Amino acid sequence: MANTTGKKIKDAAIIGGCASLIYLAIGEISYKLSLSRGGLNSKLITDMVAKSAAKKPKDEYKERLDRMIDDGADWFMHQDAEKVIIEKKHRQSLYADLIRPEKPSDIYVICIHGYTSSPANMGIYAKKYHELGYNVLLPSLRGHGDSEQDFITMGWNDRLDVIEWINYIAERHPESKIILHGVSMGAATTMMATGEKLPENVKVAIEDCGYTSAWDILGLRLTKSIKLPRFPFLYSANIVNLLRENFNLRNASSVKQVKKSVTPTLFIHGEADTFVPYEMLDKVYSAAACEKEMLSVPDAPHARSVCAHPDIYWKAVTDFINKYI
């Protein structure tokens, strides 16, 4: 009898161990596909995106908005941008592009790009700020652009990098006035950064179509875009992220961070946004403890509010900035 019981315990332990290994393997695959530079560029993901796009009818309106983003990127590529590096001895260095105005200015805008994007795709924003006579700093977020990191942290660890860029500017230009302007994941990064203690140099934040939390948006995209259930894929990927990046995706929350914010913030969201659902706007706006305003942009898909109604967009942005600078 004792031998039988012992065998059952041993068998259960083996089965449990195998199940755990399978669970972690699923997590590793899910994590690498959605939160690594290599995964996003893999043939599996690119084929999936291409197949999804092929099923959709041609949308001339969205194509026109996309061309405006491309025009901004083209403008960016033709600028004499200065490559700025914060060198680190024991970890990866930070990289950004700096576009200076024609006349010296003490106003700096940190333009923060989104998921799978790059500083170049923030060119449409950088161009406007350049025309206003501001310095524009465009960091490469983790796993994107010039970044040395291979893995994406959905704004959570990026918020700490943005704070380093803030300090970089403030230390060299003590009289500087700093604006944060982020789009999509960059907007979430912006909100997450404002939940920390920031130098007084930071005067204003603009968040455009940011999500409530990394957990919420990854779960939504997993089920809607890739058609996979949250369990086991998101749950196991979260364990891998915890082991690799030392944070829980549930804690990477814009909602929790803006509850601590004292930075005046303009919250923007396109009413036709289905990638980061429009409903998330009210959740982050309601949670914010700072001085705040909201701009809801009609007919604007994800990250295209600036293209759908540029006059409305920039009037709201500049009016808000002028209240505090």
DOKE-767949 format. One record per atom (N, C-alpha, C): residue in one letter; x, y, z. Coordinates in steps of 0.1 Angstrom, whole numbers, plus 5000, padded with zeros to 4 digits. Each point is the difference from the previous one (the first is absolute). Layout:
N
AXYZ
...
//
This chain:
325
M500849885000
M499250125000
M500950135000
A501049995008
A500950125001
A500750024987
N500449894993
N500650014987
N499150064990
T498749965000
T499050064991
T499850155002
T499950035013
T499850155003
T501250084995
G501249945003
G501250074996
G500150024985
K499649904992
K500050004986
K499050114995
K498850015006
K499150104996
K500550145002
I500750025012
I500650135003
I501050034990
K500949904996
K501050024991
K499550044986
D498949924996
D499450024987
D499450144999
A499350045011
A499450135001
A501050114999
A501249985007
A501150104999
A500550014986
I500249894993
I500550004986
I499050084991
I498749965002
I499050074991
I499950155003
G500150035013
G500050145004
G501250084994
G501149935001
G501350064995
G499950024985
C499549904993
C499850014985
C499050114997
A498950015007
A499050114998
A500650135002
S500950025010
S500650125003
S501050044989
L500749914995
L500950024989
L499350054987
I498949934998
I499250034988
I499450145002
Y499550035012
Y499550145003
Y501050114997
L501249975005
L501150104999
L500450014985
A500049894993
A500350004986
A499050084992
I498849995003
I498950084994
I500250155003
G500450025012
G500250145005
G501250064992
E501149924999
E501250054993
E499750034985
I499249924994
I499650024986
I499150124998
S499050015009
S499150125000
S500750135002
Y500949995010
Y500850125004
Y500950054989
K500749904994
K500950044989
K499350064988
L498849944997
L499350044988
L499450145002
S499650045012
S499350125002
S500850115007
L501149965007
L500850105007
L501549994997
S500349964988
S501450014997
S500250054985
R501150074998
R500250064987
R500049884989
G500749895004
G500149894990
G498649944997
G499249995011
G498749944998
G499150094991
L500050135002
L499250094992
L500450004985
N501349974998
N500549994986
N500049864994
S499549905008
S500149874995
S499049974989
K500349904992
K499149974988
K498649975005
L499949935011
L498749965005
L499150135002
I500550105007
I499350125003
I499750084987
T501150024992
T499850084988
T499049934990
D500049874999
D499149934992
D498650025005
M499849995013
M498750025007
M499550144997
V500850105001
V499650134998
V499650024985
A500849954991
A499750014986
A498749934996
K499849885006
K498749934998
K498850075005
S500250065012
S498950085005
S499650124992
A501150074995
A499850124992
A499449974987
A500349884994
A499549964987
A498549975001
K499549975011
K498649975002
K499150135001
K500750115003
K499350125002
K499850084987
P498850064998
P499850074987
P500950135001
K500350054988
K500850124999
K499350125007
D500750075009
D499450115007
D500850134996
E499450074991
E500750124995
E500250115010
Y499150015010
Y500150095011
Y501249975008
K500149875004
K501249965009
K501350014992
E499949974987
E501350024992
E500450144999
R499150095000
R500350154999
R500750045014
L499449955011
L500650035013
L501449945001
D500149884995
D501449935001
D501050084992
R499650054988
R500950084992
R500550125008
M499250065008
M500450125008
M501149965010
I499849885006
I501149955009
I501249984992
D499949944988
D501249974992
D500750134996
D499250114997
D500650134996
D500850055012
G499449985012
G500750055012
G501349925002
A500049874997
A501249925001
A501150054990
D499550034988
D500950054990
D500650135004
W499250095006
W500650125005
W501149975011
F499749915009
F500949975010
F501449954994
M499949914990
M501249944994
M500850114993
H499550114997
H500750114993
H500550105010
Q499849985013
Q500550105010
Q501449965004
D500850105004
D501349985005
D499949975015
A499449895003
A499849965014
A501349965006
E500250045013
E501249965008
E499749875007
K500949914999
K499849875007
K500550025015
V499249985009
V500350035014
V500049865008
I501049985008
I500249875007
I500250035015
I499249925008
I500450005014
I500749865002
E501350015002
E500849885001
E499949945014
K499949865000
K499949935012
K501149895001
K500749995011
K501149915001
K499649865002
H498949985008
H499649875003
H498649954994
R499550084992
R498849964993
R499950084986
Q499049974993
Q499950064986
Q499950155001
S500650074991
S499950144999
S498750044994
L499650135002
L498850054994
L500350094988
Y499150004990
Y500250074988
Y498850094997
A500350124994
A498950094996
A500550084988
D499150064993
D500350104989
D499650135005
L500850104999
L499750145004
L500050094988
I498850074998
I499950104989
I499950135007
R501050094997
R500050135006
R499350104991
P499450115006
P499350104992
P501150104994
E499550084991
E500950104994
E500550105009
K499250045010
K500550095010
K500049935014
P500950035008
P500149935013
P498750015008
S499649895007
S498850005008
S500349925013
D499350045011
D500149935012
D498849905002
I499249984989
I498949915000
I500449874993
Y499849895007
Y500449864994
Y498749925000
V499849934989
V498949904999
V500649874998
I499649915009
I500449864999
I498949924993
C500249974987
C499049934992
C500249855001
I499049935005
I500249855003
I499149924992
H500749914992
H499349924990
H499249885006
G499349934991
G499249895004
G500649864997
Y499249905003
Y500349864998
Y500349974985
T501149944997
T500449964987
T500350134992
S500150115006
S500350134993
S501450045002
S500350134997
S501450055001
S499950155001
P501250075004
P500050145000
P499650064986
A500349944989
A499750064987
A498450014999
N499349915005
N498550004999
N499450115009
M500850065008
M499650125008
M500350134993
G500549984987
G500450124993
G498950104998
I498749964998
I498950094999
I499950095012
Y500349955012
Y499950085012
Y501350095001
A501149944997
A501350075001
A500050124991
K499549984988
K499950114990
K499350125006
K498849985006
K499250105005
K500750075012
Y500649935009
Y500750065011
Y501250074995
H500749954990
H501150074994
H499650144994
E498850004994
E499550124994
E499650105011
L499749955012
L499750095011
L501250055007
G501249954996
G501250055005
G500549925012
Y499649885002
Y500449925012
Y501149904996
N500849965010
N500949884998
N499149885001
V500349904992
V499349875000
V500949895002
L499849925011
L500849885003
L499149884998
L500549904992
L499249894996
L500849875004
P499649945012
P500749885004
P499649884993
S500949904999
S499649874995
S499749915012
L498749965001
L499649925011
L500649864999
R499949935011
R500649875001
R499549904989
G500949944994
G499649904989
G499750074987
H500250134999
H499750084988
H501150094995
G500050034988
G501050104994
G501449975004
D500750105005
D501449985003
D500349935014
S498949975007
S500249945013
S500849875000
E500949985010
E500749885001
E499249895006
Q498950035006
Q499249895006
Q499249924990
D499949885002
D499249914991
D498649985004
F499750035013
F498649985004
F499250125004
I498850004998
I499050115001
I499450005013
T499950115007
T499450005014
T498750085001
M499450034988
M498750064999
M499850135008
G501150075002
G500050135006
G500550005015
W500049885006
W500350005014
W501450035004
N501049924994
N501450045002
N500450124991
D499250024989
D500350124992
D499850135008
R499049995009
R499750125008
R501350055008
L500849905004
L501250045007
L501150054991
D500049954987
D500950064990
D499650144997
V498750034999
V499550134997
V500450105011
I499949955012
I500550085012
I501550034999
E500749914995
E501550024998
E500250114989
W499150004990
W500150104989
W499650145006
I499050005008
I499650125007
I501250065008
N500649915008
N501150055008
N501250044992
Y500249934988
Y501150044991
Y499850144995
I498850044997
I499750134995
I500150105012
A499449975011
A500050095012
A501350035005
E500949905000
E501450025006
E500850094990
R499849994988
R500850084990
R499350144998
H498750015002
H499350124998
H499050025011
P500550055012
P499250015012
P498750094998
E500150094990
E498850094998
E499049944990
S500349884995
S499149944990
S498649975005
K499150014991
K498649965002
K499749884991
I499549895006
I499949884993
I498649964998
I499749954988
I498749954996
I500149854996
L499249925005
L500049864996
L498849984991
H500249944988
H499049974991
H500149864994
G499249915005
G500049864996
G498849954992
V500249914991
V498949944992
V500049855002
S498849955003
S499849855002
S500849955012
M500949914997
M500949955011
M500850125005
G500450094992
G500650125004
G499250085010
A498750004997
A499050075009
A499949935014
A500049874999
A500049925013
A501350035007
T501150004993
T501350045006
T500050135007
T499450104993
T499850145005
T499249995013
M498949945000
M499249995012
M500749935012
M500749894996
M500749935011
M501150095006
A500750084991
A501050085005
A499550115009
T498850054997
T499550115008
T499549955014
G500049875002
G499749955013
G501150005010
E501250034994
E501250015008
E500350145004
K501050025009
K500450145004
K500950054989
L499550114993
L500850064989
L500550135004
P501150044993
P500550145003
P499050104996
E500150125006
E499150114997
E500050054986
N501149964993
N500150044986
N498949944991
V499449895005
V498949944992
V498750085003
K499550064989
K498950095002
K498749944995
V500049924990
V498849954993
V500249864994
A499049925000
A500049874993
A498850004990
I500349944989
I499049974990
I499949854998
E498949945003
E499949854997
E499049984990
D500449934989
D499149984988
D499849854998
C498849965003
C499549864999
C500849905008
G500350035012
G500749915009
G499049905006
Y500549885004
Y499249905006
Y500050005015
T499149935006
T499849995014
T501249935007
S500449884994
S501149935006
S500549904989
A501349965002
A500649904991
A499249875000
W499549965011
W499249885001
W498750014992
D499350115001
D498850024993
D500250004985
I501050074995
I500150024985
I500649874994
L500949935007
L500649884995
L498949894999
G499249995011
G498949915000
G499050024989
L499750134998
L499150034989
L500549974986
R501250044998
R500649974987
R500249854997
L500349935011
L500249854999
L498749944995
T498950045006
T498749944997
T499350054987
K500350134997
K499350064989
K500849994987
S501450025001
S500850004988
S500549864997
I500549925010
I500649874997
I499049895003
K498950035006
K499049905002
K500449895010
L500850035010
L500449915010
L499550045014
P499649905008
P499550035013
P501150065010
R499550085009
R500950065010
R500849895008
F499249895003
F500649895007
F500249894990
P501249944999
P501250025008
P500950114995
F499850054988
F501050084993
F500450125007
L499150095004
L500450125007
L500549985014
Y499449905007
Y500449975014
Y501449955000
S500349914991
S501349945000
S501150104995
A499650084991
A500950114995
A500350095011
N499050035009
N500250095011
N501149945010
I500049875002
I501049945009
I501450024994
V500149984986
V501350024994
V500450145001
N499150094998
N500350155002
N500550035014
L499349945010
L500450025014
L501449955002
L500449894994
L501349945002
L501050084993
R499750054988
R501050074991
R500150155004
E498950075001
E500050145002
E499650055014
N499749905009
N499850035014
N498750085003
F499049994992
F498750075003
F498949924994
N498850025007
N498849934996
N499350094990
L499549954989
L499350084990
L498750065006
R499549945010
R498850065006
R500350145007
N501350005005
N500450125007
N500550124991
A500149964987
A500450114991
A498750074996
S499650085009
S498650064998
S500150154999
S499450064989
S499950144999
S499050055010
V498949935002
V499050045010
V500650035014
K500849905004
K500650015014
K501050125000
Q500750024989
Q501050115000
Q499450145000
V499050024992
V499450134999
V499250045013
K499749905008
K499450035013
K501050085009
K501349994997
K501150065008
K500550134992
S499550024988
S500650114992
S499750145005
V501050094999
V499850145003
V500350084987
T500349934989
T500350074987
T498850034992
P499750124997
P498850034992
P500049924987
T498949934997
T500049914989
T498850024991
L500250004987
L499050004990
L499849864995
F498849955002
F499749864996
F499250004986
I500649944990
I499450004986
I499749854996
H498949994993
H499749864995
H499150024988
G500349924989
G499149994989
G498849925002
E498950054996
E498749935002
E499849884992
A500849984989
A500049884992
A501149905003
D500650025011
D501249925004
D499449865005
T500449904993
T499749865005
T501249925005
F501250064997
F501249935004
F500250025015
V500050125005
V499950045014
V498650065001
P499149925005
P498650045000
P499750135006
Y499150084993
Y499750135004
Y499550015015
E499449895005
E499549995013
E501150025011
M501349974996
M501150025009
M500350145004
L499650094991
L500250155003
L499350045013
D498849965002
D499250045012
D500749945012
K500549884999
K500649945012
K501350075005
V500850034990
V501350075004
V499750155004
Y499150064993
Y499650145003
Y499450015014
S499049915003
S499450005013
S500949985011
A501049914998
A501049975011
A501050115002
A500250094991
A501150095001
A499750115011
A501050015009
A499950105011
A500550144997
C500750014988
C500650124996
C499050104994
E500450124997
E499250094992
E499949944986
K498950004994
K499849924988
K498950064990
E500249964988
E499050034990
E499949884991
M498949994992
M499749894991
M499750054986
L500549934990
L499750034986
L499649864994
S498750004996
S499549884993
S499950044985
V500649924992
V500250044986
V499149914991
P499050064993
P499049934992
P500749934988
D499649884997
D500449924988
D501549965000
A500750025011
A501449975000
A500349865004
P500749924991
P500449865004
P501250015010
H500549895003
H501150005010
H501250084995
A500550095009
A501250084998
A499950084987
R498850044996
R499850084989
R499250135003
S499850035012
S499350135004
S500650124994
V501450005000
V500750124994
V499850014985
C499749894994
C499850014985
C498550024997
A499149955008
A498650014997
A499550145001
H500450075010
H499650145002
H501250085006
P501050034992
P501250075004
P499750135007
D499150084994
D499750135006
D499449995014
I499149915002
I499449985013
I501149955010
Y500849904995
Y501049945008
Y501050105005
W500650074991
W501150095004
W499550125007
K498850054998
K499450115008
K499949955015
A499549885002
A499849955013
A501449985007
V501049954993
V501349985005
V500750135003
T500050094991
T500750135003
T499350085010
D498750005000
D499350085011
D500349945014
F500149875000
F500349935013
F501450035005
I500949994990
I501450045004
I500250145004
N499350094993
N500150145003
N499450045014
K499249915006
K499550035013
K501149985011
Y501049924997
Y501049965010
Y501450054996
I500250044988
I501350054996
I499950144994
//
